[in-house]
Structure formats: structure tokens, C-alpha cells
Amino acid sequence: MAKINTRPYDAANYVDTPEDAFLLLEAAFEDGDTGVIAEAIGAVARSRGMSEIAQATGLSRESLYRALSANGNPTLSTTLEVLKAIGLRLTVTEPA
């Protein structure tokens, strides 16, 4: 039997438009798990180029990769700065 080569799934490879980014983040926030949210923000940031996001936020690439991972715990200020750098903002709405 032939060996099957696989690689980990990375949502960043599928975020091509601002709408893709919005939908990914919307789903992550609906899930409510902080690890899922951090990872989704990280995927959008990677899709845009982590070096550019780091420069725009004034944070190091390494700290962004660490904070925006499934095990990361980004501060609110980091989250808001990254969202701003990727052209999005955090808003609050009433529950449905």
C-alpha cells in the first residue's frame, strides 16, 4: 500500500478575501472558545502576512505567533491591534 503524505490543516491557506476573514472570525466568535478565536485571528493574520501585521501592530512576529495560536492567550490590546491591522474591528450586539 502506498504511503499517504498529509500535512496539518491551516485555515490561513483558505482566507483569500475580506469576506473569508469575516466569516472565519464570525464562526470563531460564535463558537466562543478562546483558543478557537485566537487561532482564527492568527489564521487571518498569517493569510495577510505576519510580518506586515507585526509591523503594523509594533509587536514581534514571534509574540504574535505565540499569542494567536490555539494555546495562546492574547491580551485585549493585542487582539484589537491585530484586528485593526487586518482591517476589522470588534463590535458588540444584543443576543438574538
C-alpha positions in Angstrom: 0.0 0.0 0.0 1.3 3.4 -0.9 2.2 5.8 1.9 -0.1 8.8 2.1 1.5 12.1 2.9 -0.6 14.6 4.8 0.0 18.0 6.4 -1.8 19.9 9.1 -4.9 21.9 8.0 -4.2 25.6 8.1 -7.2 27.9 7.6 -4.8 30.7 6.5 -4.5 28.9 3.2 -8.2 29.5 2.5 -8.6 33.1 3.6 -8.4 34.9 0.3 -10.8 37.8 0.7 -12.0 40.2 3.4 -15.3 38.2 3.4 -13.4 35.0 4.1 -11.7 36.6 7.0 -15.0 38.0 8.3 -16.8 34.6 8.0 -13.9 32.7 9.7 -13.8 35.2 12.6 -17.6 35.3 12.9 -17.7 31.5 13.2 -14.9 31.5 15.8 -16.7 34.1 17.9 -19.9 32.2 17.7 -18.1 29.1 19.0 -17.0 31.1 22.0 -13.8 29.1 22.7 -10.9 31.5 23.4 -8.4 29.1 21.7 -10.6 28.9 18.6 -10.9 32.7 18.5 -7.1 33.3 18.9 -6.3 30.6 16.3 -8.8 32.1 13.8 -7.4 35.6 14.3 -3.9 34.1 13.8 -5.0 32.4 10.6 -6.3 35.7 9.2 -3.1 37.4 10.2 -1.0 34.7 8.6 -3.1 35.0 5.4 -2.3 38.7 5.3 1.4 38.2 6.1 2.5 38.1 9.7 5.5 40.4 9.0 3.1 43.1 7.9 0.8 42.6 10.9 3.8 42.7 13.2 5.0 45.9 11.7 1.5 47.5 11.9 1.0 46.5 15.5 4.5 47.1 16.8 4.7 43.6 18.1 7.2 40.9 17.2 6.2 38.1 14.8 7.2 35.6 17.4 5.0 37.0 20.1 2.1 37.2 17.6 2.5 33.6 16.5 2.6 32.6 20.2 -0.4 34.7 21.2 -2.5 33.8 18.2 -2.3 30.1 18.5 -4.8 27.6 19.8 -2.9 27.6 23.1 -2.3 31.4 23.0 -3.9 33.9 25.3 -3.6 37.3 23.6 -4.4 40.4 25.6 -7.3 42.5 24.6 -5.0 45.2 23.3 -3.1 42.7 21.2 -6.4 41.4 19.8 -7.7 44.8 19.0 -4.4 45.9 17.4 -4.3 42.8 15.2 -8.0 43.2 14.2 -7.3 46.8 13.3 -4.2 45.8 11.2 -6.2 43.3 9.2 -9.0 45.8 8.6 -11.6 44.6 11.0 -13.0 45.7 14.3 -14.6 44.1 17.3 -18.2 45.1 18.0 -20.9 44.0 20.4 -24.5 43.2 19.6 -27.6 42.2 21.5 -28.2 38.4 21.7 -30.6 37.1 19.1 
